[in-house]
Amino acid sequence: MTSPVERFGGTEGNEVLTSAVAAILTLLLIGEGVTIIDMGGLRTEHMFIGMLLIPPVLVKLGSTGYRFARYYLGARAYRQKGPPLLPLRLLAPVLVVMTLAVFVSGIVLLIDGRKSDLVLEIHKVTFIVWGVVFAVHFLAYIPRMLRSLGSDWTVTSRRKLPGSGLRLGLLIASVASGAALALLVLSPIRGWHG
C-alpha cells in the first residue's frame, strides 16, 4: 500500500511541481519585465500581469515551503535528498520576504491609487532587491528546473510520476485563477492614476 505522499510523487513530484510553476513564472516575469521598459505606456499591462502572477507565486511558495517543512521536520525522503546549497538556503528567506513585499506594495498601490509616494518607493526598492536575489536563484536553479520538467510530462519520459494529473491541474488552476483575478480588477487597473 502506498502512502498519500508517494501517490503524489514524493520528493520528485514536489520538485516537478516546483519546476513547472517556476517555468510558468519565468514566462510571466519576462512579460512583466517588458512592461517595466515603458511604465508610462504599459502600466495597465504591468498591473494586469502582476495580478496574474499572484496565484502561481503562491503555488511556488507552497511547494518550496512544503519541501522546507518536510526536510526540517525530518522526513526521510527529504533528508536523503538533502538541502539546497548553503548560499541558496541563506538567500531563500530574503527572496520570500522581497517577493511578498513587491506584491503587497503593488496591491496597496492599486488600491490606494498612489496617494503615497512612500509606497511607490517601497515597491521600487523591494523590486530592485528582489531582482538581484531572484537572478541568483534563477541562475542556480535553471538547469535543475529543465531536467525535472522532462520527468513528468514529456513524450520521451520513460515513466510518469504518480500525481502528474494533479500537478498539471494545480498549474492550470493557478494560471486560470490568476487570469480571473486580473480580469476582476481590470476596471480599477484601467482607472488607476499614478
N, C-alpha and C positions, 0 to 999 in steps of 0.2 A: 504494500500500500504506500503510495507516495504522499508526502506531506503537502500542505497547501503551498508552501514556498516552492517546492520542486515542481508543482503543477504550473507555476508561472515562470519557470526557467531559472530560478535561483539567482546566483550571482551573475551568471551570463545573461539571463533575461533582464536583470536590472541594468547591466552595462549596455545592452542593446537599446533599452528604453531611453537611457540617458544619452546615448549617442544619437539616436533617431531624433529626439527632441532638440538636441544640440544642432543637428543638421537643419531642422526647420528654423530654429532661432538664427542660425547663420544667414539663411536666405532673407529672413525678415530684417535682421540687423543691417544687411547690405542695403536693403531698401530704405531703412531709417537713416543710414549714413548718407545716402544720396540726397535725402531731404535737407540734411544739415548744410549742404553746399549752398542752397538758396532758401534759407529760412523765410525770407520775405515772400517768395513766390510759392513755396511748398509747405507752408505752416500747417495747412489743413491735412495734407498727406502725412506730415510728421506726426501730428497728434492722432490721426487715424491708425497709423501703423503702431504707434505707442500703445494704444488701447488693444490692438490686435495681439500684441506681444504678451500681454499680462497672463492669460491662461497657460500658454506654453512655458513661460518663465516659472509659473507655479508648479507645473509638472516637473520641470528640470530641478527646481529646488526640492521638490518632494522626492524624486528618485535619488538625488545625491544625499539628501538628508536621511533617507532610509538606509543607504549604504553606510553612512557615518554612524547611525544609531546601531545597526546590526554589528558593525565592526567593534565599536566601543562597548557594546553590551556582551561581547564575547561569542557571537555566533560563529561556529567552527568554520563554515564555508567562507565567510567573510574574513575571518582571521587568517585562513590559509591563503586567500587571495592577496592579502596584505594591504597596507595603507598606501595612499598616493605618496609620491616623493615628498620629503620634508618641506622643501620650499613651496610646493603646491599646497600642502596642508596649512602652512602658515599664511599663504595668500587667500585661502578659501574664505575665512571669516570676513576679510576686507572686501572680497568680491561680493559676498552675500549682502553685507551692510550697504555697500555702494549701489548695488542693484536695487535694493529696497528704497534707498534714498533717492535715486534717479526717478523711479516710478512714483513714489509718494509725492515728491516735489512736482512732478509733471501733472499728476492728478490734481494737486492743490492749485496749480496754475490754471488748469482747465476750469475748475470750479470757481476759483477766485477772480478770473478774468485779468490776472496780472495787476492786481491792486497793490501788490507788494513787490518792490524791486528786490528785496531780500530773498524771497522765494525763487525768483528767476536766477539770482546769483548762486543760490544753493544748488539749483538744478544744473547750472552750467559747470560749477566746480565739481560737484559729485560725478557728473558725466565725464569730465576730464580724468579724474582719479579712476573711475570705473573703467574708462577706455584703456588706460595703461595696464591696470591689473587684468582686465579681460584679455588684452593682447597676449600677455604672458600665458594665461590659462589656455587660450585658444591654440597658440602655437605648440604648447606642450601636449595637448590632447588630440590635435587633429589626426595624427597617424592612428592612434588607438580608435578614434571615432570611425574612421574609414574602414578599418579592419573589422570592427564589431558589427557594422551595418551589414556586411556581407554574410554574416552568420544567421540571419533571420529571414530576410525577405527576397534575397536574390534568387534568380533561376538556377544559378550554379551552386547554391548552397547544398551541401551534402545531406544535411538534416535540419529539420525545423526544431527550434527550441520550443518547449511547451509554453503556452501562453502568447504565442505570436499574434493571434487574432485579438486578444485582449489589449496587447500593446498597441497594435495598429488602431484599434477602436479608440483607445485613450488619446492617441496622437490626433486622430481625426476630430474627436470631440473637443480637444483643446484648441485647435485651429478654428473649428466652427463656432465655439463659444467666444473666442477672441473676435471673430468677424461679427457675431451678434452684438457683442459689447460695443465694438467700434461703430456699428450701424446705429445702435441705440443712442449713442452720444454724438452722432454726426451733426445734429442740429446745433447743440452747444459748441461743437468744434467749429462749425462754419460761422457761428455768431461771435466767436472769441475775438476780442480786440486787445492786442498786446502792444 
